[in-house]
Amino acid sequence: MTDKMFCYQCQETAKGSGCTVRGVCGKTNDVAR
């Protein structure tokens, strides 16, 4: 699923912190993996 891929690449946003917190992608950690 492209959504998971996009969330996984979130490291480019939120000061490079990635999807370590909920709210960056609007998804939970499990989904962001």
PDB file of N, H, CA, C and O in Angstrom:
ATOM      1  N   MET A   1       0.833  -1.197   0.000  1.00  0.00           N
ATOM      2  CA  MET A   1       0.000   0.000   0.000  1.00  0.00           C
ATOM      3  C   MET A   1       0.875   1.257   0.000  1.00  0.00           C
ATOM      4  O   MET A   1       1.815   1.365   0.787  1.00  0.00           O
ATOM      5  N   THR A   2       0.570   2.170  -0.855  1.00  0.00           N
ATOM      6  H   THR A   2      -0.193   2.082  -1.495  1.00  0.00           H
ATOM      7  CA  THR A   2       1.376   3.381  -0.979  1.00  0.00           C
ATOM      8  C   THR A   2       1.278   4.250   0.273  1.00  0.00           C
ATOM      9  O   THR A   2       2.220   4.970   0.607  1.00  0.00           O
ATOM     10  N   ASP A   3       0.152   4.183   0.957  1.00  0.00           N
ATOM     11  H   ASP A   3      -0.612   3.598   0.686  1.00  0.00           H
ATOM     12  CA  ASP A   3      -0.014   4.982   2.166  1.00  0.00           C
ATOM     13  C   ASP A   3       1.045   4.628   3.204  1.00  0.00           C
ATOM     14  O   ASP A   3       1.638   5.509   3.826  1.00  0.00           O
ATOM     15  N   LYS A   4       1.274   3.330   3.384  1.00  0.00           N
ATOM     16  H   LYS A   4       0.792   2.614   2.879  1.00  0.00           H
ATOM     17  CA  LYS A   4       2.282   2.889   4.351  1.00  0.00           C
ATOM     18  C   LYS A   4       3.661   3.367   3.917  1.00  0.00           C
ATOM     19  O   LYS A   4       4.467   3.804   4.739  1.00  0.00           O
ATOM     20  N   MET A   5       3.922   3.277   2.617  1.00  0.00           N
ATOM     21  H   MET A   5       3.268   2.922   1.949  1.00  0.00           H
ATOM     22  CA  MET A   5       5.210   3.700   2.082  1.00  0.00           C
ATOM     23  C   MET A   5       5.406   5.191   2.344  1.00  0.00           C
ATOM     24  O   MET A   5       6.486   5.615   2.754  1.00  0.00           O
ATOM     25  N   PHE A   6       4.370   5.979   2.108  1.00  0.00           N
ATOM     26  H   PHE A   6       3.492   5.635   1.775  1.00  0.00           H
ATOM     27  CA  PHE A   6       4.450   7.422   2.318  1.00  0.00           C
ATOM     28  C   PHE A   6       4.739   7.745   3.773  1.00  0.00           C
ATOM     29  O   PHE A   6       5.565   8.605   4.077  1.00  0.00           O
ATOM     30  N   CYS A   7       4.050   7.045   4.674  1.00  0.00           N
ATOM     31  H   CYS A   7       3.379   6.347   4.428  1.00  0.00           H
ATOM     32  CA  CYS A   7       4.244   7.291   6.102  1.00  0.00           C
ATOM     33  C   CYS A   7       5.653   6.893   6.515  1.00  0.00           C
ATOM     34  O   CYS A   7       6.265   7.530   7.372  1.00  0.00           O
ATOM     35  N   TYR A   8       6.150   5.850   5.903  1.00  0.00           N
ATOM     36  H   TYR A   8       5.653   5.333   5.206  1.00  0.00           H
ATOM     37  CA  TYR A   8       7.494   5.367   6.238  1.00  0.00           C
ATOM     38  C   TYR A   8       8.536   6.377   5.801  1.00  0.00           C
ATOM     39  O   TYR A   8       9.613   6.462   6.392  1.00  0.00           O
ATOM     40  N   GLN A   9       8.218   7.143   4.767  1.00  0.00           N
ATOM     41  H   GLN A   9       7.343   7.074   4.288  1.00  0.00           H
ATOM     42  CA  GLN A   9       9.143   8.143   4.244  1.00  0.00           C
ATOM     43  C   GLN A   9       8.954   9.496   4.926  1.00  0.00           C
ATOM     44  O   GLN A   9       9.512  10.498   4.478  1.00  0.00           O
ATOM     45  N   CYS A  10       8.187   9.533   5.985  1.00  0.00           N
ATOM     46  H   CYS A  10       7.734   8.719   6.348  1.00  0.00           H
ATOM     47  CA  CYS A  10       7.898  10.790   6.684  1.00  0.00           C
ATOM     48  C   CYS A  10       9.133  11.383   7.333  1.00  0.00           C
ATOM     49  O   CYS A  10       9.076  12.483   7.882  1.00  0.00           O
ATOM     50  N   GLN A  11      10.246  10.673   7.277  1.00  0.00           N
ATOM     51  H   GLN A  11      10.292   9.779   6.831  1.00  0.00           H
ATOM     52  CA  GLN A  11      11.476  11.169   7.895  1.00  0.00           C
ATOM     53  C   GLN A  11      11.909  12.486   7.251  1.00  0.00           C
ATOM     54  O   GLN A  11      12.712  13.229   7.816  1.00  0.00           O
ATOM     55  N   GLU A  12      11.372  12.764   6.067  1.00  0.00           N
ATOM     56  H   GLU A  12      10.720  12.160   5.608  1.00  0.00           H
ATOM     57  CA  GLU A  12      11.729  14.008   5.384  1.00  0.00           C
ATOM     58  C   GLU A  12      10.960  15.198   5.949  1.00  0.00           C
ATOM     59  O   GLU A  12      11.249  16.348   5.618  1.00  0.00           O
ATOM     60  N   THR A  13       9.984  14.914   6.800  1.00  0.00           N
ATOM     61  H   THR A  13       9.749  13.980   7.068  1.00  0.00           H
ATOM     62  CA  THR A  13       9.179  15.988   7.376  1.00  0.00           C
ATOM     63  C   THR A  13       9.323  16.012   8.889  1.00  0.00           C
ATOM     64  O   THR A  13      10.044  15.195   9.463  1.00  0.00           O
ATOM     65  N   ALA A  14       8.652  16.927   9.520  1.00  0.00           N
ATOM     66  H   ALA A  14       8.066  17.590   9.054  1.00  0.00           H
ATOM     67  CA  ALA A  14       8.665  17.036  10.981  1.00  0.00           C
ATOM     68  C   ALA A  14      10.086  17.061  11.534  1.00  0.00           C
ATOM     69  O   ALA A  14      10.424  16.284  12.426  1.00  0.00           O
ATOM     70  N   LYS A  15      10.909  17.948  11.006  1.00  0.00           N
ATOM     71  H   LYS A  15      10.635  18.579  10.281  1.00  0.00           H
ATOM     72  CA  LYS A  15      12.291  18.100  11.478  1.00  0.00           C
ATOM     73  C   LYS A  15      13.094  16.819  11.374  1.00  0.00           C
ATOM     74  O   LYS A  15      14.041  16.614  12.133  1.00  0.00           O
ATOM     75  N   GLY A  16      12.722  15.947  10.431  1.00  0.00           N
ATOM     76  H   GLY A  16      11.952  16.113   9.815  1.00  0.00           H
ATOM     77  CA  GLY A  16      13.476  14.716  10.216  1.00  0.00           C
ATOM     78  C   GLY A  16      13.302  13.702  11.331  1.00  0.00           C
ATOM     79  O   GLY A  16      14.075  12.751  11.444  1.00  0.00           O
ATOM     80  N   SER A  17      12.279  13.909  12.158  1.00  0.00           N
ATOM     81  H   SER A  17      11.650  14.681  12.066  1.00  0.00           H
ATOM     82  CA  SER A  17      12.066  12.974  13.270  1.00  0.00           C
ATOM     83  C   SER A  17      11.335  11.728  12.812  1.00  0.00           C
ATOM     84  O   SER A  17      11.276  10.733  13.535  1.00  0.00           O
ATOM     85  N   GLY A  18      10.777  11.782  11.609  1.00  0.00           N
ATOM     86  H   GLY A  18      10.824  12.590  11.022  1.00  0.00           H
ATOM     87  CA  GLY A  18      10.051  10.623  11.102  1.00  0.00           C
ATOM     88  C   GLY A  18       8.709  10.464  11.785  1.00  0.00           C
ATOM     89  O   GLY A  18       8.251  11.359  12.495  1.00  0.00           O
ATOM     90  N   CYS A  19       8.088   9.329  11.568  1.00  0.00           N
ATOM     91  H   CYS A  19       8.460   8.602  10.992  1.00  0.00           H
ATOM     92  CA  CYS A  19       6.768   9.088  12.166  1.00  0.00           C
ATOM     93  C   CYS A  19       6.903   8.455  13.536  1.00  0.00           C
ATOM     94  O   CYS A  19       6.290   7.424  13.812  1.00  0.00           O
ATOM     95  N   THR A  20       7.699   9.064  14.390  1.00  0.00           N
ATOM     96  H   THR A  20       8.197   9.901  14.166  1.00  0.00           H
ATOM     97  CA  THR A  20       7.903   8.494  15.723  1.00  0.00           C
ATOM     98  C   THR A  20       6.777   8.905  16.660  1.00  0.00           C
ATOM     99  O   THR A  20       6.569   8.296  17.710  1.00  0.00           O
ATOM    100  N   VAL A  21       6.053   9.953  16.262  1.00  0.00           N
ATOM    101  H   VAL A  21       6.223  10.448  15.410  1.00  0.00           H
ATOM    102  CA  VAL A  21       4.938  10.379  17.097  1.00  0.00           C
ATOM    103  C   VAL A  21       3.653  10.427  16.296  1.00  0.00           C
ATOM    104  O   VAL A  21       3.690  10.596  15.077  1.00  0.00           O
ATOM    105  N   ARG A  22       2.538  10.283  16.948  1.00  0.00           N
ATOM    106  H   ARG A  22       2.508  10.145  17.938  1.00  0.00           H
ATOM    107  CA  ARG A  22       1.249  10.298  16.266  1.00  0.00           C
ATOM    108  C   ARG A  22       0.882  11.746  15.956  1.00  0.00           C
ATOM    109  O   ARG A  22       0.988  12.614  16.822  1.00  0.00           O
ATOM    110  N   GLY A  23       0.467  11.997  14.770  1.00  0.00           N
ATOM    111  H   GLY A  23       0.380  11.291  14.066  1.00  0.00           H
ATOM    112  CA  GLY A  23       0.107  13.358  14.401  1.00  0.00           C
ATOM    113  C   GLY A  23       0.926  13.840  13.206  1.00  0.00           C
ATOM    114  O   GLY A  23       0.475  14.692  12.440  1.00  0.00           O
ATOM    115  N   VAL A  24       2.103  13.304  13.055  1.00  0.00           N
ATOM    116  H   VAL A  24       2.470  12.612  13.677  1.00  0.00           H
ATOM    117  CA  VAL A  24       2.935  13.678  11.910  1.00  0.00           C
ATOM    118  C   VAL A  24       2.238  13.260  10.628  1.00  0.00           C
ATOM    119  O   VAL A  24       2.105  14.050   9.693  1.00  0.00           O
ATOM    120  N   CYS A  25       1.799  12.018  10.593  1.00  0.00           N
ATOM    121  H   CYS A  25       1.907  11.377  11.352  1.00  0.00           H
ATOM    122  CA  CYS A  25       1.100  11.494   9.415  1.00  0.00           C
ATOM    123  C   CYS A  25      -0.383  11.350   9.698  1.00  0.00           C
ATOM    124  O   CYS A  25      -1.183  11.127   8.790  1.00  0.00           O
ATOM    125  N   GLY A  26      -0.741  11.480  10.969  1.00  0.00           N
ATOM    126  H   GLY A  26      -0.091  11.661  11.707  1.00  0.00           H
ATOM    127  CA  GLY A  26      -2.129  11.271  11.341  1.00  0.00           C
ATOM    128  C   GLY A  26      -2.420   9.794  11.507  1.00  0.00           C
ATOM    129  O   GLY A  26      -3.578   9.384  11.592  1.00  0.00           O
ATOM    130  N   LYS A  27      -1.369   9.001  11.552  1.00  0.00           N
ATOM    131  H   LYS A  27      -0.428   9.334  11.483  1.00  0.00           H
ATOM    132  CA  LYS A  27      -1.547   7.554  11.708  1.00  0.00           C
ATOM    133  C   LYS A  27      -0.741   7.064  12.901  1.00  0.00           C
ATOM    134  O   LYS A  27       0.136   7.765  13.406  1.00  0.00           O
ATOM    135  N   THR A  28      -1.049   5.859  13.340  1.00  0.00           N
ATOM    136  H   THR A  28      -1.761   5.289  12.930  1.00  0.00           H
ATOM    137  CA  THR A  28      -0.337   5.306  14.488  1.00  0.00           C
ATOM    138  C   THR A  28       1.007   4.733  14.077  1.00  0.00           C
ATOM    139  O   THR A  28       1.294   4.597  12.888  1.00  0.00           O
ATOM    140  N   ASN A  29       1.819   4.401  15.046  1.00  0.00           N
ATOM    141  H   ASN A  29       1.587   4.511  16.012  1.00  0.00           H
ATOM    142  CA  ASN A  29       3.139   3.834  14.770  1.00  0.00           C
ATOM    143  C   ASN A  29       3.045   2.560  13.954  1.00  0.00           C
ATOM    144  O   ASN A  29       3.793   2.378  12.993  1.00  0.00           O
ATOM    145  N   ASP A  30       2.132   1.676  14.330  1.00  0.00           N
ATOM    146  H   ASP A  30       1.525   1.823  15.111  1.00  0.00           H
ATOM    147  CA  ASP A  30       1.990   0.387  13.643  1.00  0.00           C
ATOM    148  C   ASP A  30       1.693   0.564  12.158  1.00  0.00           C
ATOM    149  O   ASP A  30       2.192  -0.194  11.326  1.00  0.00           O
ATOM    150  N   VAL A  31       0.890   1.555  11.831  1.00  0.00           N
ATOM    151  H   VAL A  31       0.485   2.170  12.506  1.00  0.00           H
ATOM    152  CA  VAL A  31       0.531   1.778  10.432  1.00  0.00           C
ATOM    153  C   VAL A  31       1.684   2.426   9.673  1.00  0.00           C
ATOM    154  O   VAL A  31       1.876   2.183   8.482  1.00  0.00           O
ATOM    155  N   ALA A  32       2.435   3.240  10.370  1.00  0.00           N
ATOM    156  H   ALA A  32       2.280   3.438  11.338  1.00  0.00           H
ATOM    157  CA  ALA A  32       3.525   3.978   9.727  1.00  0.00           C
ATOM    158  C   ALA A  32       4.709   3.092   9.363  1.00  0.00           C
ATOM    159  O   ALA A  32       5.559   3.479   8.561  1.00  0.00           O
ATOM    160  N   ARG A  33       4.761   1.898   9.958  1.00  0.00           N
ATOM    161  H   ARG A  33       4.070   1.584  10.609  1.00  0.00           H
ATOM    162  CA  ARG A  33       5.899   1.035   9.666  1.00  0.00           C
ATOM    163  C   ARG A  33       5.844   0.524   8.267  1.00  0.00           C
ATOM    164  O   ARG A  33       6.729  -0.222   7.847  1.00  0.00           O
TER     165      ARG A  33
END
